């Protein structure tokens, strides 16, 4: 393990039938959970502790698009990097459109994998730690617990701030109920009614301020923060 690595001990899910990437990631200071099969990886229960996902497209076979979407929904806050075959532009395009935040050609693993991984993990951490960010036409001041749109402002509770942060940090990915409870209340024994009440309050606040930012219920899956005509959800001030 490398000394003084700020990313040391963080857990990375690695799905690699050939097991060629795990040692390289471990040597960079990460803890690796290695799977040779994508379906087995999706059964892992350490959802909130995962800081990144490396997914070899070979492990997804012909179902790569759907499986990448499942990985992104299971770990919505962890950046996913797809390992693709060189010069296969269709494969790369499928990976990115299905939810991968980055890709790396198989031939460049040795030279680029760790730098890409560290960049994406640190970028994800920075987003989660932001105390001021924009969502469409509104801004959220986490420290002051203030949501602003033009001349309109709303003060919100700490839990409501956490809910907005949680849904925004998923960057357009559905977040399931249990993961929201764990991140916003630091526990999972919160009732569905308590979560529903808080979501109702957040929706009401957003509706009073903006017509562009909404929270959708995806029945059977979770919740999704949507921003009309907005691709980038976090804007550094």
N, C-alpha and C positions, 0 to 999 in steps of 0.2 A: 504494500500500500504506500502511496506517495505521502510524504510528510507535509503538514501544513496545508492540506487540500481542504478548502472550505466546503467542498461537496462530499467529503469523506463520510462514510456510513449511510449515505442515502441509498434507498433501495430502487433498483432499476429492474423492471420485468424485461427479460430477454427471451424472445421466441426464435429459436435458431436450430433447425434440424441438424445442421452440420457442427454446431457448437463451436464455431470459429470466433465468435465475438465476445463470449463471456469472459475469458481470461484477460482480454485487452481492457474491458470495462472494469474488471476487478483491479487490475494493475493501476488504473487511473484513480482508485480510491473509493469506488462504489461497492455497495453490497448488491450482488446479483441473484435474482431468482430466475433460474434457467429452465425453460421448457422446450422440448423438441416438437411439441404439438400445440397448435393454437387453441384448440378446444379445451385442452387441459389448463392452459393459462387462464382462460376465461372463467374457470371454476375457482380460481384463487380468491381468498376472502380478505386479503389485506388491502382493500380498495383505497382507504384514505392515506396509507403510508407510502404509496408508490409515487416516486418523483419523476419517473420517465419510463417510456416503453420503447424498446427496439424490436421491431417486428419484421422478420425475414418473409418476404412475399411467398417464398417456397413453402412456408408452413401453412399458408392459407389456400393453397391449391387453386382450383377454379372458383372458389368462393371468396376470393380475396376482398372484393368490394364490401360484401355484407359483413365479413368478419372484422374488417377495419372499423366499420361503423359500430359494431358491438364492442370493440376494444375502447373506442372513444367514449361510448356511453358508460362503460364500466369504470373507466378512469378519466372522467371529463376534465380534471385539473392537471393531468400529467401529459406533457408533450409526447407525441408519438412520432417516431422516425421510422420510415419504411426502408428496408434494404431491397433494392430493385435490381433487375438485370440490366446490364449496360446496353445502352442504345434502344431499350424497349420503351419508347415514349408513351405508348398506350398504357402499359403497366404503371408507369409513373403517374400519368394523368389520372388513372383510376384510383390509385392510392391517395393522391391529394384531394380528389373530389369526394372520396369516401370519409375523409376526416384526418388523414395524416398531416402534421404541421410541417414536415420536412421529409426529404428522402436522400438516400445516398446510394450511388451505384456500387455494386458488389466489388468492383475492381479498385474502389477508392476507400474501402474500409480501413485499411492500414494507415492511410495518411490523413483521413478526414473524420473518422467516426467520433473520436473523443472530443474534438473541437466543436463539432456540430452538436453533440449531446450536451456538453457543458454550456454552450451558448443558449440552447433551448431551455435547459433546466433553470439557469439563472434568469432568463427572460420571464419564465413562468413565476418564479419567486418574486421578482420585481413587481409583477402585476398584482400578486396577492398582497404585497406589502404596501401598495400605493395608498396614500391617505387622501388623495384628491384625483378624481378621474371623471371622464365624460362618457355619457351614454346617449348617443343621438343628440338631442337638443337640451339635455339636462346635465348638470354636474353634481357630483356627490363629494361632499367634504366629510370624510370618515371621522376625523378628529372632532369636528364641531357637530357631527351628526346632522348635517344640513343638506337638503336636496334643493337645487335651484334650477329654474328655467326662466330665462329673461328676468323680468322684475318680480316673479313669483318665487316664494321660498316656503319650504316645509321643514320643521324640525322633526326628527324621527328617533325612535328608541334604539338602543344598542342592538337588540335582536333584529330589528328591521334593517339596520345598516348591514348586519351580517348576512341577512337574506339577499339583499341587493348585491353585495360583494360576491357571495357564493354563486349566484346565478350568472353574474357578469363574468366572473373568472372562468366559467366553463366555455366562454367564447362561442356561443351558438350551439352548444351540445346540451341535450336533455339531461337533467340531474334528477336522480330518483329520490324518493321521500327519505329513505333511511340515511342516505349520504348527506342530505340537507340537515337532518336532525343532528347528525354526528358533528358536522362542521359548525353549525350555528348555535347549538345548545351544548356541544361537547358530550353528548350522550344520545342513546337511541331509544330510551324509555319515555320520550316525549310522545304524547298522544297525537293521533292524526288530527283531532279537533283543534289542538293547540297550534299545530302547524298551519292548518287551514285558516284559523282566525288571523294569524300573523300575515299569511299570504294575502288574505282579503284586505287587511290594512295597507299593505305595501301596494297592492293593485289600486286601491282607492287613492292613495297619495300620488302615484304615478299618473293616474287618470286626471287628477286635478291639475297636474302640471303640464302634461304633454299628451299629444295624440300619437306620438311616434314610438314611445317606449311602452311595451306591454309584457305581461307574463302570461303565457299560455299553459293550460293544463293538457298534457298528453296522456290521456287515460290509459292506465296499465303500464305507463313508463315513468312519468315524473313531470317535471316542469321545465319550461324553456323561456328564457328572456329574449324577446324579439325587438329589433330596432329597425324601423322602416327606413329603407334606403341608406343603410349604414352597414359597412363591412367591418370596420375596425371598432371594437367596443371600448377599448381602453386608449385614452389619449394622455400622454405625459404632459403635464402643464409646463 
